[in-house]
């Protein structure tokens, strides 16, 4: 196990209280312009922490990432009524709830995830793929 870098650990503690403006400045200093549509301080905080820790202690291998993703994502067949799936798209988190007769997104009922994906992106998408419910398929961008 790698010994802790006290300077990094101290910065990660300070990161928890930084407002979005400071988080964007921090990102810009280290990696250039932040993702333009990112409006979530929580998500940006996690991204900064991940990148810094990966640089200091080593990142996950592609095999590790693939295994973690496969183990953590539900499949369309395992979704039960009340299950929630989410997808971040253009800096916005979109959450869908599985219901008996379809899916609920932003207080509207939909028959399929594909209809919701189209509503979000404006183009045709395979809904299970868009929401990461297809094994071996990652999030693409239209």
Secondary structure, 3 states (H helix, E strand, C coil): CCCCCHHHHHHHHHHCCCCHHHHHHHHHHHHCCCCCCCCCHHHHHHHHHHHHHHHHHCCCCHHHHHHHHHHHCCCHHHCCCCCEEEEEECCEEEEEEEECCEEEECCEEECCHHHHHHHHHCCCCCHHHHCCCCCCCCCCCC
